[in-house]
Amino acid sequence: MIRARKKVKVSAPALADVARIAGVGSGTVSRVINGGKNVSPKTLAKVRAVMQELGYEPSFAARALKGAPSNTIGLIVPTVADPFFSSSAAAIQEVAGLHGTLVLLAASENDPRKEEQEVSALIRRRVDGMILAPSPGSSRTLLQHAAFPVVCFDRPMADASLTTVLADNYGGARVAVEHLVDRGYKRILCVGGYGGLLTSQKRFQAHKDVVREAGLPYLAELGAEDFVSTQSALLRHIRGADRVDAIFSTKNTTTVCIYKVLKELGVRIPGQIGLIGFDDFDLADVLDPPISVVRQPITRIATRAAELLFDEMDHRKPASAITTLDVELVLRGSC
């Protein structure tokens, strides 16, 4: 006769087990879980080693219900396909890692409705804070139920006085268009999209101001948000006696589309049309010709946004709500 073996229930290690084996109090283990403040490096390393050895996993959901930090922050960007935002996410994750914090990443696709759903999901998960690149049309009502600090980056939220880190969009665009004017270009077309974003509006305005100050015609196509719309915009301006002789692109993905269209049409850069774009991108320096750009300090923007969020989570407000970082004009061979 074969007897069935009685199953032995193995309980998961508890916080008290970690404290007992590490030779510390339960409060010390809790402080280690919450980031290690006021814990010596030696004790911190010892407790973490015991946690790893036992396979101890804190119940963040239970801790959140008790009002304890969840050690998570949310990050909402328009897309991770854009090099700007993928690089930003990497920089933010690095800062969060230094604070023992996990980053929950979501992409809004510049859709306010999707963004609202993602914010609600982060609120339900009881994150400790959030970093946001707002979509066009975002408003402060989006955050009315958020009981945690929020920092915006790359672009501000139009009707909210949130801590924000961004590049000098107007100044950078102005320097780019002034360079084209100084090089003798007379018909400078501005190509861009996402006009609902304040960052786009600043770049559009800089182009308009510079060409008007120089007594040149104002030429703009501000509905270019993908390859097809960019191609249609260019075809209206690169043929005939009144064709443009230079293009200022307001976004890196738009610059790539413009380059591709001009190459497909056999337009020589810069022989027939000069090209300069706002925001650098991979391979910009190895194309034929290499593309001149306004380079944003992506890592600095994202890192500063993360640092400010952790400051606010520790109840330290910045001296100024808006942090504007300088950009760099990188001249290559396209204009």
C-alpha positions in Angstrom: 0.0 0.0 0.0 1.4 3.4 -1.1 0.7 6.1 1.4 0.3 9.7 0.1 2.9 12.0 1.4 1.6 14.9 3.4 2.4 18.2 1.7 4.5 20.4 3.9 3.5 24.1 3.5 6.5 26.3 3.2 5.8 29.8 4.3 7.4 32.7 2.6 10.1 34.5 4.6 8.8 37.4 6.7 10.4 40.6 7.7 10.9 39.2 11.2 13.0 36.4 9.7 15.2 38.9 8.0 15.7 40.9 11.2 16.5 37.8 13.2 19.1 36.4 10.8 20.7 39.8 10.2 20.8 40.5 13.9 18.9 43.8 13.7 15.5 45.2 14.7 12.5 45.1 12.4 12.5 48.8 12.2 16.0 48.7 10.6 14.8 46.2 8.0 11.9 48.5 7.3 14.2 51.5 6.8 16.4 49.4 4.4 13.2 48.5 2.4 12.3 52.2 2.2 15.7 53.2 0.8 18.1 52.8 3.6 18.0 56.3 5.2 19.7 56.5 8.6 21.2 53.0 8.1 25.0 52.5 8.1 26.4 51.2 4.8 27.6 48.0 6.6 24.2 47.3 8.1 22.5 48.1 4.8 24.7 45.6 2.9 24.1 43.0 5.6 20.3 43.3 5.6 20.2 43.3 1.8 22.4 40.2 1.6 20.0 38.4 4.0 17.0 39.5 2.1 18.5 38.1 -1.1 19.6 34.8 0.6 16.1 34.2 1.9 14.3 35.4 -1.2 12.4 37.9 0.8 10.1 40.2 -1.2 8.4 43.1 0.6 4.6 43.3 0.0 4.5 46.7 -1.5 0.7 46.6 -1.9 0.3 46.0 1.8 2.8 48.7 2.7 1.1 51.2 0.4 -2.3 50.5 2.1 -0.6 51.3 5.4 0.7 54.6 4.0 4.2 53.4 3.5 6.1 54.4 0.4 5.7 52.0 -2.5 9.2 52.7 -3.8 7.8 53.1 -7.3 7.4 56.2 -9.5 5.5 56.6 -12.8 6.9 57.8 -16.0 4.6 58.8 -18.9 6.1 59.7 -22.3 4.5 60.1 -25.7 6.4 57.2 -27.2 9.5 55.2 -26.6 10.2 55.0 -30.4 11.4 58.6 -30.3 15.1 58.6 -29.3 14.6 61.6 -27.1 12.2 59.8 -24.8 13.9 56.4 -24.8 17.1 58.2 -23.8 15.2 60.1 -21.2 13.7 57.0 -19.7 17.1 55.4 -19.4 18.4 58.5 -17.5 15.4 58.6 -15.2 15.7 55.0 -14.4 19.3 55.5 -13.5 18.4 58.2 -11.0 15.6 56.1 -9.6 17.9 53.1 -9.1 20.1 55.3 -6.9 17.1 55.8 -4.7 16.1 52.1 -4.7 13.0 53.0 -6.7 11.3 51.1 -9.6 10.1 53.1 -12.7 6.7 52.1 -14.2 6.8 53.3 -17.8 3.8 54.1 -20.0 3.4 55.7 -23.5 0.5 58.1 -24.1 0.9 58.3 -27.9 0.1 62.0 -27.4 -3.5 61.0 -26.7 -5.0 62.8 -23.7 -7.6 60.1 -23.1 -4.9 57.4 -23.0 -2.8 59.6 -20.8 -5.7 60.0 -18.4 -6.1 56.2 -18.2 -2.4 55.8 -17.5 -2.4 58.4 -14.7 -5.4 56.7 -13.1 -3.6 53.4 -13.3 -0.6 54.9 -11.5 -2.8 56.4 -8.9 -4.3 53.0 -8.2 -0.9 51.5 -7.9 -0.1 54.1 -5.3 3.2 55.3 -6.8 5.2 57.8 -4.8 5.6 60.3 -7.6 5.3 60.8 -11.3 7.3 62.3 -14.2 5.3 63.3 -17.2 5.8 64.7 -20.7 2.2 66.0 -21.2 0.3 65.3 -24.3 -1.3 68.2 -26.3 -4.5 69.2 -24.6 -3.4 68.0 -21.1 -4.8 70.0 -18.3 -4.5 70.1 -14.5 -7.7 68.2 -14.1 -5.7 65.2 -15.2 -4.0 65.2 -11.8 -6.9 66.2 -9.5 -6.8 62.8 -7.8 -3.0 62.5 -7.6 -1.8 62.7 -4.0 1.8 62.6 -5.0 4.4 65.0 -6.5 4.4 65.4 -10.3 7.3 66.8 -12.4 6.9 67.6 -16.1 9.8 67.4 -18.6 10.4 68.4 -22.2 7.1 70.4 -22.1 5.0 72.1 -19.5 1.3 71.5 -18.8 -0.4 74.5 -20.1 -2.7 75.4 -17.1 -0.7 74.0 -14.2 2.1 75.4 -12.2 4.1 72.2 -12.0 7.8 71.8 -11.6 9.1 71.5 -15.2 12.4 70.9 -16.8 12.8 71.7 -20.5 15.2 73.0 -23.2 15.4 76.6 -24.5 13.1 75.9 -27.4 12.7 79.5 -28.6 16.4 80.3 -28.2 17.5 77.2 -29.9 15.2 77.6 -32.9 16.1 81.2 -33.2 19.9 80.4 -33.4 19.2 77.7 -36.1 17.1 80.0 -38.3 19.6 82.9 -37.8 22.3 80.7 -39.0 20.4 80.0 -42.2 19.8 83.8 -42.7 23.5 84.4 -42.1 24.4 81.8 -44.8 22.4 83.8 -47.3 19.2 81.7 -47.6 16.2 83.8 -48.6 13.2 81.4 -48.6 13.4 79.4 -45.4 10.5 76.9 -44.8 9.6 75.8 -41.3 8.3 72.3 -41.2 6.7 70.8 -38.1 3.7 69.4 -36.3 2.0 69.0 -32.9 1.0 72.6 -32.8 -0.8 72.1 -29.5 2.5 71.7 -27.7 4.0 74.8 -26.2 7.5 73.5 -27.2 6.4 73.4 -30.9 4.8 76.8 -30.6 8.0 78.3 -29.3 10.0 76.8 -32.2 7.4 78.0 -34.8 7.5 81.5 -33.3 11.3 81.8 -33.3 11.3 80.9 -37.1 8.6 83.5 -37.8 10.3 86.2 -35.7 13.7 85.7 -37.4 12.5 85.7 -41.0 10.3 88.7 -40.5 13.2 90.6 -38.8 15.3 89.8 -41.8 12.7 91.0 -44.2 12.2 87.5 -45.7 8.9 85.8 -46.6 7.2 83.7 -43.9 6.9 80.1 -45.2 5.6 77.3 -42.9 4.0 73.9 -43.0 2.9 73.1 -39.5 0.8 70.0 -39.9 3.7 67.6 -40.7 3.4 64.8 -38.1 4.4 61.7 -40.2 6.1 60.8 -43.5 3.0 61.2 -45.7 2.1 64.7 -44.3 5.7 65.8 -44.5 6.1 64.6 -48.1 2.9 66.5 -49.1 4.2 69.6 -47.4 7.5 69.5 -49.1 6.0 68.9 -52.6 4.2 72.2 -52.3 7.5 74.1 -51.8 10.3 72.5 -53.7 9.2 72.9 -57.3 8.8 75.9 -59.5 10.3 79.4 -59.5 9.2 80.1 -55.9 10.7 77.0 -54.4 12.4 77.3 -51.0 16.1 77.2 -50.6 16.3 76.1 -47.0 14.3 74.1 -44.5 14.1 74.4 -40.7 12.6 71.2 -39.2 11.2 71.5 -35.7 11.6 67.8 -34.6 14.1 65.0 -35.2 11.7 62.5 -36.6 10.5 65.2 -39.1 14.1 66.0 -40.1 14.5 62.3 -41.0 11.4 62.4 -43.1 12.5 65.5 -44.9 15.9 64.0 -45.6 14.4 60.9 -47.0 11.9 62.9 -49.3 14.6 65.1 -50.6 16.9 62.2 -51.4 14.1 60.3 -53.1 13.4 63.4 -55.3 17.0 63.8 -56.1 17.3 67.2 -54.4 20.9 68.0 -53.5 21.5 69.0 -49.9 22.8 71.7 -49.4 23.4 72.4 -53.1 19.7 73.1 -53.8 18.2 73.1 -50.4 19.8 73.7 -47.0 18.5 71.7 -44.0 18.8 72.1 -40.3 16.7 70.4 -37.6 15.8 70.9 -34.0 17.1 67.9 -31.9 19.9 65.6 -32.7 19.4 61.9 -33.7 21.4 58.7 -34.2 23.2 58.7 -37.6 22.7 62.4 -38.2 26.5 62.8 -38.3 27.0 59.9 -40.8 24.4 60.7 -43.4 25.4 62.2 -46.7 25.6 65.0 -46.0 25.7 65.0 -42.1 22.7 67.0 -40.8 23.2 70.2 -38.8 21.0 70.3 -35.7 20.1 72.0 -32.5 21.1 69.5 -29.8 19.1 69.3 -26.6 20.8 68.1 -23.4 18.5 65.1 -23.2 20.3 63.3 -20.3 20.6 66.5 -18.3 16.9 67.3 -18.8 15.7 63.9 -17.7 18.2 63.5 -14.9 17.2 66.9 -13.5 13.5 66.1 -13.7 14.1 62.9 -11.7 16.3 64.7 -9.1 13.6 67.3 -8.6 10.9 64.7 -8.2 12.9 62.9 -5.5 13.4 66.3 -3.8 9.7 66.9 -3.8 9.0 63.5 -2.5 11.3 64.5 0.4 9.3 67.7 0.8 12.0 69.9 -0.8 10.5 72.4 -3.3 12.8 73.9 -6.0 13.5 77.6 -5.9 11.9 78.0 -9.4 9.1 76.0 -10.9 10.6 76.1 -14.4 14.2 75.0 -15.2 15.3 75.9 -18.7 18.5 74.3 -20.0 20.7 75.7 -22.8 20.9 73.9 -26.2 23.8 73.6 -28.6 24.0 74.4 -32.3 25.9 71.6 -34.1 26.9 72.6 -37.6 27.6 69.7 -40.0 27.3 69.7 -43.8 23.7 70.2 -44.6 23.5 74.0 -44.6 
